[in-house]
Amino acid sequence: MEEMEEELKCPVCGSFYREPIILPCSHNICLACARNILVQTPDAESPQSTRASGSGVSDYDYLDLDKMSLYSEADSGYGSYGGFASAPTTPCQKSPNGVRVFPPAVPPPPPQHHLLQHPGSLPPIPRNSCITCPQCHRSLILDDRGLRGFPKNRVLEGVVDRYQQSKAAALKCQLCEKSPKEATVMCEQCDVFYCDPCRLRCHPPRGPLAKHRLVPPAQGRVSRRQSPRKISTCTEHELENHSMYCVQCKMPVCYQCLEEGKHSTHEVKALGAMWKLHKGQLSQALNILSDRAKEAKEFLVHLRNMVQHIQPADAPETPLVTSGWGALQENGVEFEACLVAQCDALIDALNRRKAQLLSRVNKEHEHKLKVVRDQIAHCTVKLRQTTGLMEYCLEVIKENDPSGFLQISDALIRRVHMTESQWGKGTLTPRMTSDFDLTLDSGPLLQTIQQLDFVQMKVPASPILQLEECCTQNNSATLSWKQPPLSTVQVDGYILELDDGNGGQFREVYVGKETMCTVDGLHFNSTYKCRVKAFNVSGVGQYSKTLVMQTSETGYTPCDLKNLAAVAWFTFDPTSAHPDIIFSNDNLTVTCNSYDDRVVLGNTGFSRGIHYWELSVDRYDNHPDPAFGVARVDVLKDVMLGKDDKAWAMYVDNNRSWFMHNNSHTSRTDGGISKGATVGVLLDLTRGILIFLVNDEQQGPIAFEAMEGLYFPAISLNRNVQVSLHTGLAIPDFYTPGQPEHPSSVC
C-alpha cells in the first residue's frame, strides 16, 4: 500500500487529495488548489468558443484538439494559454513535490459580504479565469460555471479516505476507566468500541445483546465515518443524476443531456453495463501489468546478483544482496590478482606500467558497477510506480460508484497500458555483463614495456541477421545484422557474402563497419544465399546463419516467349541524381531547375531478361531535346545522356530524333515529341539490344546491339521538360522476343 501513496497526493500542495476534481486531461487536483492556481485573462482574449467546459465541444474533444500541448515536454517556466498568441504570462513556482504551479497573475478581489451569502461559501471566481494543469501544463479557459464545470473524483476521494484510515493509530476501548486498552471489536448497534475484558463485562454474548453484530475496529471505524453514498449529479444539469454513458464523449450523462443537450445525437449505453465492461478491461490490463511487475522483481534480483559478481569483497560498499544467496565468484578480484602476479614478475620498468594498467581495470570495474546500479535504481523506481498504480487501480475497482468509476476508468486503462508497454522496451535486459573481456599479453620484450597494453584475444562472435529488416525489391537485396546481446568483444568490421544465385560459390560483396547493406544488380527470379561474419585484430569470427532470399520473379515460361519480360516496378533515384533534378509524385515525376541538361537514373538496374518502361511528357516548352535510354551507374550527370561511353540514349526534339553513345550521333529519324507524347524504352538483354518507341510506334531501327552488363534506366532533361515514369508494363505487341541462347540461365 505504501507505493500507492504518490498516486493519492495532489501535484500542487503535495498532500493527500481533498475534494479532488477531474481536469479534461484526466489529471486530478484539489478543489482548493485549483482556485489557488487560477489566472485571470483579458476579456478580449477569451472568446466563448475557447471555454474549457463550453457547449461547443466536450472536454475529451478539447483534449484531442490540444495533443501537442498535452504531450509537450518543453518547460520554460511560463504558462501558455491554449492557443492565444498574446495571452499574458506569469512566472511559475514549484510545489513541494517538484511540479510547477502557476499562481494568480493578479490578487483575488476582496470578499463581498452579501446578506444572503451561504455561510462558509467560497468567493466567486473572476470572469475569464484560466487554469493550467500542473502535470501536463495544458491551459484552458473556464466557463460561467467555473470549477463547478469539472466533475468531482469521488472514487479517488474514497480511496484516499480508506488509505488514511488504514494508516491511523489503533482505536482504544471506550469503556476502560483508567488507561484505555486497544479495542478488539466494535458493536454496530451500540456504536461502541470494546476491549476483550469490557466486552465480556458490558456486552455479554447472550440475552438481548446476542443479536448485535460485532465487527473488527477498522471496519467499524469505516462504517461509523462513512456517509451515505452521494448520488452523482450532472455537471451540466446539477439537479439531474447520471443515468447513461455517452460512448462518443466517454463520460456519464443525465436524462436531460440526452433530450436537449449536446449528447442528444450521440451513442449511449447503460451506465451499469459500461461500469462492468470498464472494470473488466482494467482488471485484464492489470493482470498483464502484474506479470511485468513480477518479471521486474526477478530482473532486480538478477541485477543485484551481477553487482555481487562484479563487486570485490574488500570494496567499501554496502552489500545489495543478502548473505543467504551464498558466496559468488569475484571476477574482479581474480583479474586483479592475475594482473599483479604478472606485473611482479617483470623488471622495474614494468612496475611503472603496472599502475596504469590497474587504473584501467578499476575504471572498467567502476563503469560496470555504475551501469548496473543505475539500472537497478531506474528499475526500482519504475517498479515502485507500477506497484503503486496497481494498488490504486485495485482500490478503484472496489468502488461501487458506476459513474464515478467511469469518469476515471479510461484514463486509468490508458495509464496501465502505457506502463505495461514501457516494461517491454528492453527494460528487463541487462545493460552490462559482469565478465571482464581483457587478457594481459606478457609476450613483448623489455624494450616494448612502455607500449604494454590490454589486447583482445577473442575473435568476434557470429553476427545475428535481423530478419525483420532484411528484404528484396526487384533485383536488389537489403540485409541487416547486429552483434549478439551483451557481447563486449571489439569488432573492426564485417564481411557480407552472397552466392551467385544458382547454388555456386560464395563471394564477398561488402567489407566495412556498417551493419546494413543493399546489394544491387542481382538477377531477377533468383534465389541467393547470404551470410555475414565479423573480424577484429585477433582474427575472423564464425559465419552467421545462412539466409535465403528470392529476387522478383519474371514471367518467362518456355511455352510463351512473350512472357519473358521481367515485370519490375521502380522509380527515379534521388540519391544518385544531379542536384538540379526536381522530384515529385513519389519520385515518379521529374523536371529540372537548370537550362542545362541534367541526368537522373532509375533505382533498379537490369542485367538479364526483357524490360520495358515508358515516360510520358507532361510539359514541353521551347522545343528542347531530352534524351531517354540506359546508363551505367557512374555515368556523367551534368551533360546530355549519351555524351560519354557510359550511356546509350535517344535524344528527340519536336521534329526528329537521333541515337547517341560516346558522343556519336546516328540514325536520324523523322518524328518528334510534344506535350502528352509517350516515349517507350525496350531493353532485351537476352538478345543484347535496345529499342525506342514514340507514341507506341518503333522509332527508327534497333538503336544499339551487343548490350551486356548492368544497366539503369536513365533520362536527361532541362527545365523546359517534365516527364513521368510508368513501370511494370508488358512488352509491346509488335515485338517478338528471340529465343535466348541459354534458356536455363534467364531470370
Order of alpha helices (4+ residues) and beta strands (2+ residues): beta-beta-alpha-beta-alpha-alpha-beta-beta-beta-beta-alpha-beta-beta-alpha-beta-alpha-beta-beta-alpha-beta-alpha-alpha-alpha-alpha-beta-beta-beta-beta-beta-beta-beta-beta-beta-beta-beta-beta-beta-beta-beta-beta-beta-beta-beta-beta-beta-beta
